[in-house]
Amino acid sequence: MRSSWDYCGTISHDQLGPKPGWRLIRTETGPIDALLVESSSRRFYVCCPDEAPKDEVAHYLGTIVLPKFVACDGNLVLHASMVATSKGAIGFLGASGQGKSTLSASLERHGSWLVSDDAIQVQFDGQEWHGLNLSTGLRLRPDSFEQLRTKFHELPPSRQFLGKHHVAIASARESARLVALFQLAEPAKDISIEAISSKDACIAILSNSFCLDPDDRDETAQRFTMAGKLAQSLPMFDLHYPRDFERLPEVHDAIFKIMGWKPSAA
């Protein structure tokens, strides 16, 4: 995780009294109720119930809290999955449960390379956009795990945690050149892909980005600026498709077609 902030541990609700120089940020992140942040020394504590399982706290800390601190440092961090192909990488945005991990896993099973399952840091090098991995492996619901394992080829060993299979992917890449974004729309009977305006793309990017403190004007301004620049620079599409495992190869073909790639682009 690319964050220069120091995690100091957990504290109880009784320890949340006023502290000079510290900022209290309320959050609803699994068992984590609040963050106590000291910006000058770049330290923070998480507040959670005493009975909260340590492994659950650690999971939410790594997958949700730390990406927020990466974003707080002036970076654009998207709640998205991302796969790399020989033509460039594509990212998938959408609310939890919309199928980002399943779609990325199916593309990875067909020859693409996983970059990130849940969070990507987006950077511009002056000429191109790049997505950096902020989460490792795949997290799949049991039905997705079983279908992908039996319909394509054997998935690596996994462990179950919080109702999902956590799958390590040895071939995952640390970063890749980002060339397009797809917003996963509500399930539909047919497969369709529609280009969206830069205005709507900016709204979608902001809606699917991490933010430490929404009340921090500087952080919000930076996030809006970077989201607008990304929306103006890259094509973005609404992706409608049935959540049917049998039709995932058709979804792959539709994605490659709209990008002007041959199916072998992976």
N, C-alpha and C positions, 0 to 999 in steps of 0.2 A: 504494500500500500504506500503510495507516494504522498506522505504527509509528514510535515516537520513538527507536528504537534505531539506533545508528550501526554500519554494516558497515565494518570496517577492512581487509578483504581476506582472502586465503588464507595459510595457513601450512603448513609441511610437518610430518610426524610428528616430525622431529628437534627441532622448536621447541615441542613440547608439554610441556616440563619444568615443574615447579611454579613458579607465579608468585603472589606474595602478593596476595590480594584477587580473584584470578581463579578461576572455577569451570569445571571441565572436564565437559562433558556429552557422553557417547557417543551416537551416533545412527547409523542406517543409512538414509541418504537419498541414493540414487543414489551418486555418487562421494564424497559428503561423509561422513567417518567420525566427526567430532567437532566440537563447538563449544567455543570458549574464550570465556567470558563474564565481563565485569566489570560488576557490577550498579550500583555507585555512579556510574560515569560513563556507564552505558548503552551500552557498546561490546561488540562481539564479533568474533571471527575464525572462519573455517571452516577445518577441517583436511581436506585431501584429497591424494591422490597427485600428485606433480609432473606426471605424464603425463595427468592428468584434463583433458579438453577444456574450455576456458573457457566455451563456450556452454552446455555441459551443466551445469557448476557453476552458472552464472547461472540456468538454468532451475529447478533444484531449490531454489536460494536463494529465488527469487521465489514458487514455487508451494507449497513445503512449509516451508522454514525461517522465512521472514518471518511467515507466519500463526501460527507457534508463538510468536514474540515478541509479536505482537498479543494472543495468548491470555495470555501471561505478564503483561501489563499489567492483568489482571483482567477480560478480555473473554471471552465465550463465542464460540468460532470453530468452525464445523462444517465437516467434510469433506462438502460437499453442493453440489448444483447448485440453481438457483432461477430460476423464471420468474414474471413479473408478469402479471396479468390485470386487467380492469376491476373485478373483485370483490376483488382482493387477490392476494398472492403465495403460491406454494406451493413448498416445498423438497423435494428428493429426496435421501435419505441412502442409503448403501450402499457396500460395498467396491469397490475399483477393479475395473473390468471388468464391473460389474453392469448398466451401461447408463444411468447418470445423465446423461451428456453427450448420448447419442443421444436419450433421451426429451425432454430439455430442448430440444435442437435441433429435434426434430420439432414440439414445441409452438410454438417460435419461428417455424418455417416456416408454422404455421397461424394466426399472428396474435398470439401472446403476445409478451412482451418479455423477453429474456434479462436477468437480473440478474447471475448468476455461474455459472460452469461447474464450479468445483471447491472453492471456499472462501467461506463467508459469515460475516461478523461479525454476531452477533445482539444487538440492544439492546432494552431495555424503557424506554419514555418515561414510564412511570407509568400509562398506559392501554392502549397497544398495543405489540406487538413489531414490530421492523423488521429487515430483513436488508440488510446493506451489502456491496457488491461488493468482494471481495478478489482476484479473478482476472479477467482480461480475455479476451474472445473465447471460442471453443470449441476443444476438443481432441478430435478424432474419429479413431477407428480407420479404416483405409482402406475397410473394407466399409461402415461406417456413412456415411462421407463420400460414397461413390459412390451408395449407395441413397438417401440424402436429397437428393442433387443431382439424380438422375434421376426420382425418384418425386414430389417435391413441386415445387420450382422452384429455379432456379440458386442455388447457394450463392456467397457472395462469394469472391474469390480466396483461396487458402490457401498455406501453406508447410509442407513436411513436416519434422518434427523428432522424433527418438526414436520413429519408427514411427507417428506420428500426424500428421494434418492440423491445423494451427493456423489457425483461421478468425477473422478480425476481424469483429465485428458492430457496425456503426455505430449501430444503434438501441438498444444495450444500455443499461440503466438503472443508475444508481449505487446506488440503494436502493429499497425498496418495503415496504409494510406486509405483514408475514408473517401468514398466517391458518391455515396447516395444514402438516404435515409428512407425507411418505410414505416409508416404508422399503422399498427394493426388495428383495424376497425372491428366493429361488432361482427360476429360470425354471419356468413351469408350462404345462400344455397349455391351460388355460382362464384367462380373466381374472377375477380376484376381488380384492375390497378388503375388508379387515376392520379395524374399529377395535381398537386395542390399549389396554391399561390404562395409567394414568399411570406405574405402576411400570415396566412394560416399555418405555414411551416414554423414561423417564429412562435406563434401561440403554442403549437404542439411541442416545440423544443422547450419552451419555458415550463409548460405543464409537466414535462417529463425530465426535469432537471433537479439536482440536489441543491439544497440551500440550508445553511446552518441557522441563520437568524433572519427571517423574513422582515423583521423590523429594522434591520441594518441597511440604511440607505445606500451606503457605498457598495456593499455586497450586491444589493439588488440592482444598482445601476450597472455594475460590471457584468452581471449575468444577462441583463437586457441587451447590452451592447454586443456581447459575444454571440448571443442567440440570434440577434438580427444579422450579424455578419455571416454566421453559418447559414442562415436561411436564404440569404442573398447569393451565397456561393455554391451551394450544393442542391441538386434536385431532390425533391421529397415527394413521396407518393402515399396515398391511402391504399392499403392492401385489404381487400375483402376476400374471404375464402371460407369454405365450410371446415369446421374443426373435425375433419375426417382423416384419420391416419392413412387410409388407402389413397387419398388424393394429394398427399404431400408432394410426390414427384411432379404432379401437374402444377402445383404452386411454385416449385423450383423453376420449372420451365417458363412460367409466366413472368417470374422475376427476371430471369436471364433475357427473355425476349424484350421486356420494356427497357432493359439496360443496353440492348443491342448486342448482347453476347450470345455465343453458341452455348448449348448445354454443357459443353466440355470446358467452359471457362473456369470451373472449379479446379 
